């Protein structure tokens, strides 16, 4: 196990082509940290820099306090699991898992013991004599993870390892990875663009955008208290509703939010809001209620997704045609598409963002 420290890490492939800039974070010994963000945001590049597969242009990488920028990948004590399984098709599962140890000069007994232990952890013992072509996608990915386990690395690095699997198998493998982390207690860094994986796997999440870490913290903290509008909209499905609004101060601690069409909300505020107006009002679909049209903001239902235990209701506000999505229980009454309804926003479960996309402080 190991502690990772990233100090001012940056990456440029050529002048004017910056991939990452000023990444600062500490990953504690035994922690499971997820890098999440859209494609091209730099998260996989950073993972490869930690592994030693990409040069570090700026800053320092420390592994257990030792500067690792110039240490060869094989001597860093890290093991990487890629999106593709990269198994040797002519070798058995046991041979695939033990290949790195064999090449390092380990004895046949040591290799067999290491492979047997990893296979037991990953429930692969009954498959060791088979070839990769005889395995399912999930089993092949477990073999790739087992190949990393036998090396007993200080740090596991995962680069979108589940993206080639179908939806149900991804759920199963997420559970397996979480159990693996609990059993091994090894430091793990996991890259994904799937926010569900990020929210369910990580002790902490680092949200990337255009080569910058926008926010890092525990999953629920980022979900409930995003610092940036980007973080608020990236985490959560369906995504957070965003509505243009303005604000005016009423007293020293209260403001009036104008959502347009004569609809206002009185909210507590930490500081004067007048100089920051206009704002973007953000509310998650689960905090949008549906009522009779006269009891809320008038909206027309455009489409309803029936998802078993809940429904996702897509509406357009009557006064400005702004799209608002609500997530409601199946027990709530809702008629056919095209029905006029009233929307109610929970008074303490919303966010305000400045024109620069920064969360505005509120008393709640």
NORDASUL-V751980 format. One line per field, one symbol per residue. phi: phi as a letter, one per 40 degrees, with the letter a starting at -180 (. if undefined). psi: psi as a letter, one per 30 degrees, with the letter a starting at -180 (. if undefined). burial: I if it has 16 or more other ideal C-beta (glycine too) atoms within 10 Angstrom, else O. Layout:
phi=???
psi=???
burial=???
This chain:
phi=.abbbbbgcbabcadgbccbafcbabbcdgcbbbcbicdgchcccccccccgcbcccbgbbbbfgccbdbccdcbcgbbbbccccfccccbcccccccccccccgcccccccccccccccccfbdcbccccdccbccccccccccccccccfccbcbbbfcbccccdcccccccccccccccccgccbbbbabcccdccccccbbbcbafgbccabicdcccccbccbcdcdccchbccdcbbcababcbbcbbbbcbcgggbbbcbcbcadbdccccbbcbacdcbbbbbcdcbaccabccabccbgcabbbcbbcccagccbbbbbcccccaccdgccbbbbbccbbbbbbcccgbcccbcb
psi=llkkkjjhklkkflkfikekkhjklkjlkgljkkkkllkgfgeeeeeeeefgfkkjelakkkjhfkkgegkkefgfglkkklekehkjfflleeeeegeeeeffglleeeeeeeeeeeeeeghgefgffllefglleeeeeeeeeeeeeffhlekkkkjhfgfflleeeeeeeeeeeeeeeeeegkkkkkklgjfeeeefekelkjkkkhgkjekkakeeeeefikfleeeefekkkllkkkkklllkkeafgklkkjglggklkklklelkfeffkllkkkklefgklkakefgakklkkekkkjhdflkjjklkkefggkkkkkjllffkkkalkfkklkkkkkfghllkklfggkkkkkk.
burial=IIIIIIOOIIIOOOOOOIIIIOIOIOIOOOIIIIIIIOOOIIIIIIIIIIIIOIOIOOIOIIIOOOOIOOOOOOOIIIIIIOIOIOIOOOOIIIIIIIIIIOOOOIOOOOIOOIIIOIIOIIOIOOIIOOIIOOIOOIIIIIIIIIIIIIIOIIIIIIIIIIOOIOOOIIOOIIOIIOOIIOOIOIIIIIIIIIIOIIIOIIOIIIIIIOIIIIIIIOIOOIIOOIIIIIIIIIIIOOOIIIIOIIIOIOOOOOIOIIIIOOIOOOIOIOOOIOOIIOIIIIIIIIIIIIOOIOOIIIIOIOOIOOOOOIIIIIIOIOOOOIOIIIIIOOOOOIOOOOOOIOIOIOOOOIIIIOOOOOIIOIOO
